[in-house]
């Protein structure tokens, strides 16, 4: 069997482990700068104790929030749902440091917004894994790269976004030069163009809307804030991956361009933030103790 056929077989088998609900819990986060609407990043939907949240990276929404710009999320329909104001995000003050190691943000959706999201799904306890991840773990990300987004030109037009589904593995290289990385809070994922293949096993190239071949991970801005799913382990035979359900383990919060590495903040940061901001949910969160 030649290398392409072998890779195609691997791709097909890995594909069966990619969570079918990955896109169903994912939303695009946008900002209105009238009359145009621009892509900011990616978020995911999450529910605990009857409260419904949008989860993303804090840096995705912070500038727009600080300048009182209207932030919205894509519902997958022909309109956006406002998530303006009342964002709760991590900060350096919480950790007694200069930088914010978490870089996560949550927004509680009111009931009328939840109603508009019918057809989407919210992550629940059974979808989340707080356990330490193997150094040979395999992950899937679902996000909206800025290179494929096109701002709307009028209030009557919808901002155009295109989805990217990316499966990769844990980064196991040197970490000394990765500023802000802390193993207590973060996971590291490899993100290189040399490993990209299409379903048929052939080499894949990501091209921007203007036809330019993109540089990975530099041009992946826009996927920030997406959920990171663990789907398998390179040390385990592929036939056994199905014995473990895909789980959300982190939020994508940063890219180390020089090292071709993605940083993701563990999901415990999300529940910690909710625990501090919504004390009424603490009884429910206590049941989540990892």
C-alpha positions, 0 to 999 in steps of 0.5 A, spaced: 500 500 500 503 506 498 503 512 502 497 516 500 493 510 500 495 508 507 494 516 509 487 515 506 485 509 511 488 512 517 484 519 515 478 515 514 478 511 521 480 517 525 474 521 522 469 516 525 472 519 532 471 526 530 465 528 534 459 529 530 456 535 534 463 539 534 459 544 529 453 543 533 456 546 539 460 551 535 458 559 534 462 564 530 463 571 534 462 577 531 462 585 532 458 590 529 462 596 527 456 599 523 454 598 517 459 592 517 460 586 521 466 583 522 469 576 525 472 576 532 473 569 533 470 562 535 466 560 541 462 554 544 455 553 547 455 550 554 450 549 559 450 548 567 445 548 572 440 550 567 444 556 565 446 557 558 453 560 556 457 562 550 465 560 552 471 563 548 477 566 549 477 573 553 482 576 548 477 575 542 471 579 546 475 584 550 477 590 545 470 590 542 467 590 549 472 595 552 470 600 546 462 598 547 462 595 540 456 590 539 458 583 539 454 577 536 454 570 535 452 566 529 446 562 530 447 558 524 441 562 521 440 569 517 441 573 523 446 574 529 444 574 536 446 579 541 451 578 546 453 585 548 455 587 555 455 582 561 461 578 559 465 575 565 472 574 563 479 572 567 484 577 569 491 577 571 488 580 578 485 573 579 492 570 579 496 575 582 501 576 576 502 581 570 499 576 565 492 572 565 494 565 564 487 563 563 484 568 557 477 565 558 470 569 557 463 567 558 457 570 557 450 568 560 445 567 555 438 570 556 432 565 555 430 568 549 437 568 546 437 560 548 430 559 544 433 562 538 439 557 538 434 551 537 437 546 533 444 548 536 446 544 542 450 546 549 455 542 552 454 538 558 457 535 564 458 528 560 461 532 554 467 535 558 473 531 561 478 534 566 483 529 566 490 530 565 491 529 557 496 524 555 503 526 551 500 522 545 493 525 545 490 527 539 485 533 538 480 536 534 478 543 533 472 547 530 473 554 528 472 560 523 479 562 520 479 570 519 483 568 512 476 565 510 471 571 513 469 576 509 465 582 513 458 584 511 458 591 507 451 593 509 446 592 515 442 588 509 448 583 508 451 577 512 458 577 514 461 571 511 465 565 514 467 558 513 468 553 517 475 549 519 475 542 522 482 541 524 485 534 527 492 534 530 496 531 536 499 534 542 506 538 542 511 534 545 517 539 544 521 544 548 517 549 552 522 554 555 521 559 549 513 559 549 512 565 553 505 564 558 505 557 558 504 553 564 502 546 564 498 547 570 493 551 566 494 549 559 495 544 553 499 544 547 498 542 540 502 541 534 499 546 528 504 545 522 502 545 514 507 539 513 502 534 516 496 537 513 492 531 508 485 531 505 481 525 506 484 521 500 491 522 503 493 527 498 497 533 501 493 539 503 494 546 502 490 551 505 488 557 501 486 564 503 480 567 499 484 571 495 488 565 493 494 566 497 497 560 500 496 561 508 502 560 513 500 555 519 499 557 524 500 565 523 494 565 519 489 561 523 487 567 527 479 567 528 479 560 531 481 563 538 476 561 543 474 554 540 473 548 544 478 543 543 476 536 543 480 529 545 478 524 540 484 519 541 491 517 543 497 515 538 499 510 543 493 506 542 491 502 536 486 506 532 481 500 533 480 502 540 479 509 540 472 508 539 472 505 546 472 512 549 468 518 547 470 524 544 470 530 550 472 537 550 478 538 554 480 546 553 479 552 550 484 555 544 487 561 547 493 562 543 498 561 538 506 560 538 507 562 531 515 561 531 514 554 534 508 552 530 504 550 537 497 552 539 496 553 546 489 551 549 486 553 556 484 547 560 476 547 561 477 547 569 478 555 567 471 555 565 468 552 571 472 556 575 470 563 572 463 561 572 464 558 580 466 565 582 461 569 577 455 565 579 455 563 586 448 560 585 451 555 581 456 552 586 452 547 588 451 544 581 459 545 580 460 541 586 458 535 583 463 537 577 469 536 582 474 533 577 
